[in-house]
Amino acid sequence: MTSSGTENVVELTDELFEKIVEEHSSFVYNISYRMIGNPDDAQEVVQDTFLPAYRARDRFRGEALVTIWPYRIATNAALMRLRKNSHKKEIAQDPLEVYHKIDRPDWMDAPDKTALNNELSVEIQRGIEELPEDLKVAVVLRDVEGLTNEEAAETLEVSVSALKARLHRGRVLLLDILADYIN
């Protein structure tokens, strides 16, 4: 990384790019899976993210954080795949597949609590999949993947206030979608 004046210029060497892929491919997969709901499509989004990013690495100017750059590409790739597959949207139905994708509870939890947590996770994922794209991506980036408001806004190329508005609308709509389950 070199600096000239106030402008930071980041040279994305092959080694640095490889490190970015190693450190962020699982996060990119998680974002994609949460947005699309299909593990195969999510894996393709990972490829759709890093291959073009590698080819364009010499054009990276350091205007965004190096880590935000693949998130932005992944979000756009997932949205494109979501639009492309909107007519054949698939929700994982295999209980083992769903089980492997969610956080495992503490082994000390009672079986009934574990079952309810697993069921709730599935319902939340189903609800997220029903959200409109702009709200879905805001909720996934901020609430599911834990990006800060600033990181999520930069990833989406919107202001923090616009992100907060989308996030609020997404959360309210998600609560509406899950109302029957919650009651």
N, CA and C of each residue as an Amber inpcrd file, in Angstrom:
protein
   549
   0.8410000  -1.1570000   0.0000000   0.0000000   0.0000000   0.0000000
   0.8950000   1.2310000   0.0000000   0.6450000   2.1280000  -0.8970000
   1.4130000   3.3610000  -0.9280000   0.4770000   4.5200000  -0.7740000
   1.0440000   5.6420000  -0.3770000   0.2010000   6.8080000  -0.1590000
   0.8520000   8.0030000  -0.7990000   0.0700000   8.7730000  -1.5440000
   0.5710000  10.0090000  -2.1310000  -0.4140000  11.1070000  -1.7760000
   0.0100000  12.0150000  -0.9170000  -0.9090000  13.0650000  -0.4790000
  -1.9950000  12.4690000   0.3890000  -3.2430000  12.7850000   0.0670000
  -4.3740000  12.2470000   0.8340000  -4.9810000  11.0260000   0.1590000
  -4.5000000  10.6760000  -1.0070000  -5.0770000   9.5640000  -1.7580000
  -4.3150000   8.2800000  -1.4640000  -5.0160000   7.2430000  -1.0440000
  -4.3960000   5.9370000  -0.8290000  -4.5230000   5.1270000  -2.0980000
  -3.4040000   4.5810000  -2.5500000  -3.4180000   3.7290000  -3.7230000
  -3.0490000   2.3320000  -3.2660000  -3.9010000   1.3840000  -3.5630000
  -3.6770000   0.0110000  -3.1630000  -3.3660000  -0.7980000  -4.4030000
  -2.2000000  -1.4200000  -4.4140000  -1.8730000  -2.2980000  -5.5290000
  -2.3050000  -3.6980000  -5.1460000  -3.2350000  -4.2490000  -5.9030000
  -3.7380000  -5.5830000  -5.6090000  -2.8500000  -6.6100000  -6.2990000
  -1.8070000  -6.9920000  -5.6120000  -0.9210000  -8.0300000  -6.1250000
  -1.6520000  -9.3620000  -6.0790000  -1.0970000 -10.3490000  -6.7590000
  -1.7030000 -11.6840000  -6.7240000  -1.7680000 -12.2130000  -5.2910000
  -0.7350000 -11.9520000  -4.5090000  -0.7050000 -12.4260000  -3.1260000
  -1.7970000 -11.7550000  -2.2890000  -1.9520000 -10.4360000  -2.4270000
  -2.9830000  -9.7260000  -1.6870000  -4.3670000 -10.1820000  -2.1290000
  -4.5440000 -10.3670000  -3.4280000  -5.8400000 -10.8150000  -3.9250000
  -6.1610000 -12.2140000  -3.3940000  -5.1760000 -13.0990000  -3.3900000
  -5.3770000 -14.4530000  -2.8700000  -5.7720000 -14.3980000  -1.3940000
  -5.1610000 -13.5100000  -0.6400000  -5.4930000 -13.3520000   0.7760000
  -6.9340000 -12.8540000   0.9390000  -7.3480000 -11.9160000   0.0920000
  -8.7220000 -11.4020000   0.1330000  -9.7080000 -12.5400000  -0.1400000
  -9.4150000 -13.3620000  -1.1420000 -10.2960000 -14.4910000  -1.4730000
 -10.3760000 -15.4520000  -0.2950000  -9.2310000 -15.7990000   0.2890000
  -9.2200000 -16.7310000   1.4180000 -10.0200000 -16.1900000   2.6030000
  -9.8420000 -14.9080000   2.8940000 -10.4730000 -14.3280000   4.0740000
 -11.9510000 -14.0070000   3.8820000 -12.3920000 -13.8050000   2.6390000
 -13.7410000 -13.2820000   2.4390000 -14.6650000 -14.1640000   1.6060000
 -14.1800000 -15.2770000   1.0880000 -15.0540000 -16.1000000   0.2410000
 -16.2020000 -16.7130000   1.0300000 -15.9770000 -17.0970000   2.2840000
 -17.0910000 -17.6630000   3.0580000 -18.1280000 -16.5870000   3.3750000
 -17.6890000 -15.3690000   3.6170000 -18.6150000 -14.2730000   3.8690000
 -19.4220000 -13.9710000   2.6060000 -18.7540000 -13.9550000   1.4620000
 -19.4340000 -13.7290000   0.1820000 -20.4540000 -14.8430000  -0.0600000
 -20.0650000 -16.0860000   0.2410000 -20.9990000 -17.2080000   0.0920000
 -22.2170000 -17.0110000   0.9960000 -21.9810000 -16.6370000   2.2550000
 -23.0870000 -16.4590000   3.1930000 -24.0490000 -15.3680000   2.7430000
 -23.5140000 -14.2490000   2.2870000 -24.3720000 -13.1770000   1.7730000
 -25.2150000 -13.7120000   0.6210000 -24.5510000 -14.3890000  -0.3080000
 -25.2300000 -14.9090000  -1.4960000 -26.2940000 -15.9330000  -1.1250000
 -25.9440000 -16.8420000  -0.2280000 -26.9010000 -17.8760000   0.1660000
 -28.1200000 -17.2660000   0.8440000 -27.8920000 -16.2890000   1.7120000
 -29.0090000 -15.6510000   2.4160000 -29.9060000 -14.8840000   1.4520000
 -29.3220000 -14.3380000   0.3950000 -30.1270000 -13.5840000  -0.5700000
 -30.8540000 -14.5080000  -1.5320000 -30.2020000 -15.5920000  -1.9410000
 -30.7490000 -16.4550000  -2.9910000 -31.4690000 -17.6740000  -2.4250000
 -30.9330000 -18.2550000  -1.3550000 -31.5540000 -19.4190000  -0.7450000
 -31.2180000 -20.7280000  -1.4140000 -30.2380000 -20.7350000  -2.2880000
 -29.8570000 -21.9500000  -3.0030000 -28.3400000 -22.0900000  -2.9300000
 -27.8270000 -23.1900000  -2.3500000 -26.3800000 -23.3200000  -2.1680000
 -25.5880000 -23.3640000  -3.4820000 -26.1360000 -23.9920000  -4.5090000
 -25.4210000 -24.0550000  -5.7830000 -25.3080000 -22.6720000  -6.4220000
 -26.4050000 -21.9240000  -6.4220000 -26.3690000 -20.5740000  -6.9670000
 -25.4450000 -19.6760000  -6.1450000 -25.4430000 -19.8650000  -4.8310000
 -24.5680000 -19.0610000  -3.9730000 -23.1060000 -19.3350000  -4.2970000
 -22.7770000 -20.5940000  -4.5510000 -21.3890000 -20.9360000  -4.9160000
 -21.0250000 -20.3030000  -6.2580000 -21.9610000 -20.2770000  -7.1800000
 -21.7040000 -19.6230000  -8.4630000 -21.5090000 -18.1240000  -8.2950000
 -22.2200000 -17.5200000  -7.3630000 -22.0440000 -16.0950000  -7.1000000
 -20.6390000 -15.8310000  -6.5740000 -20.1180000 -16.7450000  -5.7420000
 -18.7390000 -16.5940000  -5.2640000 -17.7900000 -16.5450000  -6.4600000
 -17.9900000 -17.4510000  -7.4010000 -17.1540000 -17.4430000  -8.6070000
 -17.4020000 -16.1890000  -9.4370000 -18.6820000 -15.7940000  -9.5360000
 -19.0300000 -14.5860000 -10.2860000 -18.4700000 -13.3350000  -9.6240000
 -18.0990000 -13.4420000  -8.3680000 -17.5310000 -12.3040000  -7.6450000
 -16.0340000 -12.2180000  -7.8530000 -15.3360000 -13.2940000  -7.5850000
 -13.8810000 -13.2200000  -7.5370000 -13.2010000 -13.3060000  -8.8990000
 -13.7960000 -13.9890000  -9.8530000 -13.1680000 -14.0540000 -11.1760000
 -13.1510000 -12.6790000 -11.8480000 -14.2810000 -11.9710000 -11.9500000
 -14.2290000 -10.6210000 -12.5270000 -13.3900000  -9.6560000 -11.6810000
 -13.4290000  -9.8300000 -10.3650000 -12.6260000  -8.9560000  -9.5030000
 -11.1410000  -9.1610000  -9.7760000 -10.7500000 -10.4040000  -9.9810000
  -9.3410000 -10.6830000 -10.2930000  -8.9500000 -10.0490000 -11.6240000
  -9.8130000 -10.2110000 -12.5940000  -9.5170000  -9.6440000 -13.9180000
  -9.4260000  -8.1150000 -13.8790000 -10.1900000  -7.4880000 -12.9620000
 -10.2360000  -6.0240000 -12.8950000  -9.3820000  -5.4680000 -11.7580000
  -8.5510000  -6.2860000 -11.1480000  -7.8120000  -5.8470000  -9.9680000
  -6.8810000  -4.6720000 -10.2440000  -6.3990000  -4.5430000 -11.4640000
  -5.5080000  -3.4240000 -11.7870000  -6.2660000  -2.0940000 -11.8530000
  -7.5990000  -2.1520000 -11.9470000  -8.4050000  -0.9240000 -11.9930000
  -8.8640000  -0.4780000 -10.6070000  -8.5740000  -1.2870000  -9.5800000
  -8.9670000  -0.9160000  -8.2310000  -8.1490000   0.3010000  -7.8080000
  -8.8300000   1.3700000  -7.4170000  -8.1580000   2.6350000  -7.1060000
  -8.0410000   2.9030000  -5.6070000  -8.5460000   2.0430000  -4.7980000
  -8.4470000   2.2600000  -3.3670000  -9.4880000   3.2250000  -2.8250000
 -10.5110000   3.5540000  -3.6350000 -11.5470000   4.4800000  -3.1740000
 -12.4460000   3.8300000  -2.1270000 -12.5860000   2.5270000  -2.1980000
 -13.3560000   1.7770000  -1.2000000 -12.3790000   0.8680000  -0.4600000
 -12.7740000   0.4350000   0.7020000 -11.9450000  -0.5260000   1.4130000
 -11.7910000  -1.7670000   0.5510000 -10.6150000  -2.3790000   0.6030000
 -10.3650000  -3.5810000  -0.1890000 -11.3830000  -4.6570000   0.1560000
 -11.8320000  -4.7160000   1.3950000 -12.7960000  -5.7400000   1.7910000
 -14.2100000  -5.4300000   1.3060000 -14.5500000  -4.1610000   1.1590000
 -15.8870000  -3.7900000   0.6960000 -16.0380000  -4.1080000  -0.7880000
 -14.9770000  -4.0180000  -1.5340000 -15.0010000  -4.2270000  -2.9780000
 -15.6210000  -5.5820000  -3.3430000 -15.1520000  -6.7230000  -2.7900000
 -15.8070000  -7.9950000  -3.1560000 -17.2450000  -8.0880000  -2.6570000
 -17.5680000  -7.4490000  -1.5230000 -18.9430000  -7.4840000  -1.0320000
 -19.8700000  -6.7780000  -2.0080000 -19.4080000  -5.6660000  -2.5440000
 -20.2080000  -4.9130000  -3.5120000 -20.4270000  -5.7520000  -4.7700000
 -19.3610000  -6.3750000  -5.2650000 -19.4780000  -7.2230000  -6.4550000
 -20.4050000  -8.3980000  -6.1620000 -20.2430000  -9.0220000  -4.9940000
 -21.0730000 -10.1800000  -4.6300000 -22.5390000  -9.7980000  -4.5320000
 -22.8130000  -8.6630000  -3.9240000 -24.1990000  -8.2080000  -3.7860000
 -24.8240000  -8.0060000  -5.1570000 -24.1050000  -7.3610000  -6.0470000
 -24.6170000  -7.1530000  -7.4040000 -24.7850000  -8.4730000  -8.1420000
 -23.8140000  -9.3830000  -8.0010000 -23.9080000 -10.6880000  -8.6700000
 -25.0910000 -11.4900000  -8.1280000 -25.2980000 -11.4430000  -6.8160000
 -26.4280000 -12.1690000  -6.2210000 -27.7550000 -11.5830000  -6.6860000
 -27.8390000 -10.2570000  -6.7520000 -29.0690000  -9.6210000  -7.2310000
 -29.3390000  -9.9900000  -8.6840000 -28.2960000 -10.0170000  -9.5160000
 -28.4880000 -10.4050000 -10.9190000 -28.9690000 -11.8510000 -11.0170000
 -28.3660000 -12.7440000 -10.2360000 -28.7750000 -14.1510000 -10.2690000
 -30.1910000 -14.3030000  -9.7260000 -30.5320000 -13.5360000  -8.7080000
 -31.8740000 -13.5660000  -8.1410000 -32.9010000 -13.1450000  -9.1830000
 -32.6050000 -12.0860000  -9.9010000 -33.5210000 -11.6240000 -10.9580000
 -33.6260000 -12.6680000 -12.0610000 -32.4990000 -13.2480000 -12.4270000
 -32.4740000 -14.2540000 -13.4890000 -33.2910000 -15.4810000 -13.1000000
 -33.2050000 -15.8720000 -11.8240000 -33.8760000 -17.0840000 -11.3490000
 -35.2000000 -16.8160000 -10.6640000 -35.7240000 -15.6160000 -10.7740000
 -36.9340000 -15.2740000 -10.0190000 -38.1150000 -16.1790000 -10.3600000
 -38.1580000 -16.6890000 -11.5640000 -39.2690000 -17.5560000 -11.9450000
 -39.0900000 -18.9880000 -11.4580000 -37.8630000 -19.3610000 -11.0540000
 -37.6350000 -20.7270000 -10.5840000 -36.9400000 -20.7380000  -9.2300000
 -37.3890000 -19.8590000  -8.3460000 -36.8100000 -19.7210000  -7.0180000
 -36.9460000 -21.0330000  -6.2470000 -35.8470000 -21.4490000  -5.6390000
 -35.8190000 -22.7130000  -4.9190000 -35.4900000 -22.4550000  -3.4620000
 -36.2770000 -23.0410000  -2.5660000 -36.0040000 -22.9540000  -1.1450000
 -35.5510000 -24.3350000  -0.6930000 -34.4640000 -24.3690000   0.0500000
 -33.9280000 -25.6450000   0.5090000 -34.9890000 -26.3820000   1.3250000
 -35.2930000 -27.6100000   0.9260000 -36.3020000 -28.3980000   1.6150000
 -35.7010000 -29.5490000   2.4070000 -34.4540000 -29.8910000   2.1480000
 -33.8000000 -30.9850000   2.8350000 -33.4560000 -30.5520000   4.2580000
 -34.0420000 -31.1810000   5.2700000 -33.7800000 -30.7590000   6.6500000
 -32.3020000 -30.8020000   7.0200000 -31.5660000 -31.7880000   6.5090000
 -30.1380000 -31.8420000   6.8120000 -29.3950000 -30.6690000   6.2050000
 -29.7850000 -30.2720000   5.0080000 -29.1570000 -29.1180000   4.3610000
 -29.4190000 -27.8540000   5.1750000 -30.6450000 -27.6820000   5.6040000
 -30.9910000 -26.5180000   6.4250000 -30.2080000 -26.5700000   7.7330000
 -30.1430000 -27.7290000   8.3380000 -29.4400000 -27.8890000   9.6080000
 -27.9730000 -27.4960000   9.4860000 -27.3230000 -27.8860000   8.4110000
 -25.9010000 -27.5810000   8.2360000 -25.6550000 -26.1100000   7.9540000
 -26.6510000 -25.3840000   7.5140000 -26.4810000 -23.9760000   7.1740000
 -26.7270000 -23.0410000   8.3520000 -27.3090000 -23.5310000   9.4290000
 -27.6180000 -22.6570000  10.5590000 -26.6030000 -22.8760000  11.6670000
 -26.5220000 -21.9090000  12.5590000 -25.6350000 -22.0420000  13.7110000
 -26.1510000 -23.1590000  14.6000000 -25.2410000 -23.9720000  15.0730000
 -25.6330000 -25.0700000  15.9350000 -25.7910000 -24.5670000  17.3640000
 -26.8290000 -25.0000000  18.0410000 -27.0290000 -24.5720000  19.4240000
 -26.0310000 -25.2480000  20.3580000 -25.9230000 -24.7200000  21.5470000
 -25.0780000 -25.3020000  22.5850000 -25.5840000 -26.7030000  22.8930000
 -24.7050000 -27.6660000  23.1060000 -25.1170000 -29.0510000  23.3500000
 -25.9000000 -29.2120000  24.6360000 -25.8460000 -28.2050000  25.4820000
 -26.5820000 -28.2630000  26.7400000 -28.0470000 -27.8630000  26.5720000
 -28.4120000 -27.3020000  25.4310000 -29.7930000 -26.8930000  25.2240000
 -30.7130000 -28.1140000  25.2050000 -31.9110000 -27.9110000  25.7080000
 -32.9130000 -28.9690000  25.6950000 -33.3450000 -29.2360000  24.2550000
 -33.7180000 -30.4730000  23.9400000 -34.1180000 -30.8080000  22.5690000
 -35.2750000 -29.9530000  22.0500000 -36.2480000 -29.6250000  22.9020000
 -37.3760000 -28.8240000  22.4350000 -36.9250000 -27.4080000  22.0870000
 -36.0080000 -26.8540000  22.8610000 -35.4690000 -25.5190000  22.5640000
 -34.6680000 -25.5450000  21.2570000 -33.8840000 -26.5880000  21.0600000
 -33.1090000 -26.7410000  19.8290000 -34.0310000 -26.8180000  18.6250000
 -35.0910000 -27.5990000  18.7400000 -36.0460000 -27.7430000  17.6340000
 -36.7070000 -26.4070000  17.3150000 -37.0960000 -25.6620000  18.3350000
 -37.7130000 -24.3550000  18.1080000 -36.7360000 -23.3770000  17.4680000
 -35.4740000 -23.3910000  17.9060000 -34.4610000 -22.5150000  17.3050000
 -34.2400000 -22.8530000  15.8370000 -34.1760000 -24.1470000  15.5180000
 -33.9990000 -24.5570000  14.1290000 -35.1970000 -24.1440000  13.2760000
 -36.3840000 -24.3510000  13.8170000 -37.6040000 -23.9810000  13.1070000
 -37.6620000 -22.4710000  12.8860000 -37.3080000 -21.7050000  13.9000000
 -37.2970000 -20.2470000  13.7820000 -36.2970000 -19.7900000  12.7180000
 -35.1190000 -20.4060000  12.6930000 -34.1090000 -20.0560000  11.6800000
 -34.6370000 -20.2880000  10.2670000 -35.3100000 -21.4040000  10.0850000
 -35.8730000 -21.7160000   8.7690000 -36.9430000 -20.6900000   8.3950000
 -37.7990000 -20.3390000   9.3450000 -38.8650000 -19.3640000   9.0830000
 -38.2890000 -17.9820000   8.7780000 -37.2590000 -17.5830000   9.5070000
 -36.6290000 -16.2810000   9.2440000 -36.0170000 -16.2740000   7.8540000
 -35.3210000 -17.3400000   7.4780000 -34.7360000 -17.4100000   6.1340000
 -35.8280000 -17.3420000   5.0730000 -36.9310000 -18.0550000   5.2980000
 -38.0520000 -18.0170000   4.3510000 -38.5880000 -16.5900000   4.2480000
 -38.7310000 -15.9290000   5.3830000 -39.2230000 -14.5550000   5.3940000
 -38.2860000 -13.6070000   4.6710000 -36.9990000 -13.7680000   4.8810000
 -36.0040000 -12.9230000   4.1960000 -36.1110000 -13.1050000   2.6890000
 -36.3120000 -14.3380000   2.2560000 -36.4180000 -14.6140000   0.8260000
 -37.6310000 -13.9430000   0.1930000 -38.6390000 -13.6320000   0.9760000
 -39.8450000 -12.9720000   0.4580000 -39.7070000 -11.4550000   0.3670000
 -38.6840000 -10.8970000   0.9870000 -38.5080000  -9.4430000   0.9630000
 -38.1510000  -8.9580000  -0.4390000 -38.5420000  -7.7370000  -0.8020000
 -38.0800000  -7.1470000  -2.0610000 -36.5490000  -7.0390000  -2.0350000
 -35.9370000  -7.0800000  -3.1960000 -34.4760000  -7.1350000  -3.3060000
 -33.7550000  -6.0660000  -2.4950000 -34.1770000  -4.8060000  -2.6180000
 -33.4380000  -3.7310000  -1.9460000 -33.5210000  -3.8550000  -0.4300000
 -34.6460000  -4.3270000   0.0850000 -34.7920000  -4.5120000   1.5210000
 -34.0680000  -5.7760000   1.9780000 -34.1480000  -6.8220000   1.1610000
 -33.5000000  -8.0920000   1.4800000 -32.0000000  -7.9070000   1.6550000
 -31.3750000  -7.2190000   0.7180000 -29.9230000  -7.0770000   0.7790000
 -29.5130000  -6.2250000   1.9760000 -30.3020000  -5.2300000   2.3290000
 -29.9980000  -4.4110000   3.5030000 -30.0810000  -5.2530000   4.7770000
 -31.1340000  -6.0470000   4.9060000 -31.3120000  -6.8930000   6.0810000
 -30.2100000  -7.9480000   6.1520000 -29.8870000  -8.5720000   5.0370000
 -28.8480000  -9.6110000   5.0360000 -27.4940000  -9.0240000   5.4260000
 -27.1100000  -7.9300000   4.7890000 -25.7970000  -7.3520000   5.0780000
 -25.6870000  -6.8780000   6.5230000 -26.7100000  -6.2270000   7.0190000
 -26.6390000  -5.6080000   8.3440000 -27.0010000  -6.5770000   9.4680000
 -28.1450000  -7.2310000   9.3660000 -28.6420000  -8.0380000  10.4800000
 -28.1360000  -9.4780000  10.4620000 -27.9660000 -10.0450000   9.2940000
 -27.5400000 -11.4380000   9.2250000 -26.0140000 -11.5380000   9.2300000
 -25.3670000 -10.7440000   8.3950000 -23.9180000 -10.8400000   8.2620000
 -23.1550000  -9.8980000   9.1810000 -23.8390000  -8.9490000   9.8060000
 -23.2170000  -8.1330000  10.8360000 -22.3290000  -6.9960000  10.3670000
 -22.4770000  -6.5530000   9.1260000 -21.7250000  -5.3770000   8.6990000
 -22.2180000  -4.1590000   9.4660000 -21.3580000  -3.1840000   9.6240000
 -21.7880000  -1.9320000  10.2410000 -22.6770000  -1.1940000   9.2470000
 -23.3890000  -0.1730000   9.7290000 -24.2090000   0.6320000   8.8230000
 -23.3440000   1.2300000   7.7210000 -22.1680000   1.7170000   8.0940000
 -21.2790000   2.3450000   7.1160000 -20.7950000   1.3450000   6.0700000
 -20.4070000   0.1370000   6.5020000 -19.9310000  -0.8860000   5.5690000
 -21.0590000  -1.3250000   4.6270000 -22.2400000  -1.5490000   5.1770000
 -23.3740000  -1.9750000   4.3520000 -23.7540000  -0.8830000   3.3600000
 -23.7650000   0.3650000   3.8100000 -24.1000000   1.4780000   2.9180000
 -23.0750000   1.5910000   1.8040000 -21.8070000   1.4620000   2.1430000
 -20.7630000   1.5390000   1.1180000 -20.8700000   0.3780000   0.1340000
 -21.1720000  -0.8140000   0.6420000 -21.3480000  -1.9750000  -0.2290000
 -22.4720000  -1.7480000  -1.2370000 -23.5650000  -1.1390000  -0.7670000
 -24.7230000  -0.8960000  -1.6210000 -24.6240000   0.4120000  -2.3990000
 -23.5910000   1.1700000  -2.1050000 -23.3780000   2.4760000  -2.7490000
 -24.5650000   3.4040000  -2.5070000 -25.0020000   3.4570000  -1.2340000
 -26.0690000   4.3600000  -0.8080000 -25.5910000   5.0850000   0.4520000
 -26.3120000   6.1180000   0.8280000 -25.9710000   6.8290000   2.0570000
 -26.3750000   5.9800000   3.2610000 -25.8070000   6.2880000   4.4110000
 -26.1520000   5.5720000   5.6290000 -27.6320000   5.7790000   5.9570000
 -28.1320000   6.9870000   5.7390000 -29.5560000   7.2290000   6.0230000
 -30.4560000   6.4210000   5.0800000 -30.0590000   6.2700000   3.8280000
 -30.8370000   5.4440000   2.8980000 -30.8010000   3.9750000   3.3290000
 -29.6380000   3.5180000   3.7760000 -29.5340000   2.1500000   4.2790000
 -30.4440000   1.9660000   5.4820000 -30.4240000   2.9030000   6.4170000
 -31.2530000   2.7900000   7.6140000 -32.7320000   2.7610000   7.2600000
 -33.1300000   3.5310000   6.2630000 -34.5310000   3.5200000   5.8270000
 -34.8960000   2.1550000   5.2510000 -34.0240000   1.5980000   4.3970000
 -34.2760000   0.2680000   3.8280000 -34.3090000  -0.7840000   4.9290000
 -33.3980000  -0.6660000   5.8570000 -33.3180000  -1.6160000   6.9550000
 -34.5870000  -1.5820000   7.7960000 -35.0610000  -0.3980000   8.0920000
 -36.2890000  -0.2650000   8.8780000 -37.4790000  -0.8720000   8.1300000
 -37.6140000  -0.5140000   6.8510000 -38.7280000  -1.0680000   6.0640000
 -38.6130000  -2.5890000   5.9520000 -37.3920000  -3.0920000   5.7740000
 -37.1820000  -4.5350000   5.6800000 -37.5390000  -5.2530000   6.9680000
 -37.1410000  -4.6830000   8.0860000 -37.4510000  -5.2960000   9.3770000
 -38.9500000  -5.3060000   9.6380000 -39.6260000  -4.2030000   9.3430000
 -41.0720000  -4.1220000   9.5420000 -41.7860000  -5.1410000   8.6560000
 -41.3870000  -5.2190000   7.3920000 -42.0100000  -6.1760000   6.4740000
 -41.7090000  -7.6110000   6.9030000 -40.4940000  -7.8660000   7.3630000
 -40.1450000  -9.2030000   7.8380000 -41.0110000  -9.5980000   9.0370000
 -41.2420000  -8.6700000   9.9310000 -42.1380000  -8.9520000  11.0600000
 -43.5540000  -9.2610000  10.5810000 -44.0160000  -8.5200000   9.5660000
 -45.3380000  -8.8010000   8.9910000 -45.3790000 -10.2000000   8.3770000
 -44.3360000 -10.5480000   7.6470000 -44.2700000 -11.8750000   7.0000000
 -44.2770000 -12.9750000   8.0480000 -43.5810000 -12.7460000   9.1600000
 -43.4620000 -13.7720000  10.1970000 -44.5670000 -13.7090000  11.2460000
 -45.5200000 -12.7830000  11.0950000 -46.5610000 -12.5780000  12.1040000
 -47.3280000 -13.8460000  12.4170000 -47.7380000 -14.5960000  11.4070000
 -48.5080000 -15.8240000  11.6550000 -47.6680000 -16.8360000  12.4360000
 -46.3980000 -16.9560000  12.0700000 -45.5260000 -17.9000000  12.7680000
 -45.3150000 -17.4690000  14.2260000 -45.0770000 -16.1860000  14.4220000
 -44.8010000 -15.6700000  15.7690000 -46.0230000 -15.8350000  16.6720000
 -47.2040000 -15.5890000  16.1060000 -48.4380000 -15.7370000  16.8960000
 -48.7170000 -17.2000000  17.1250000
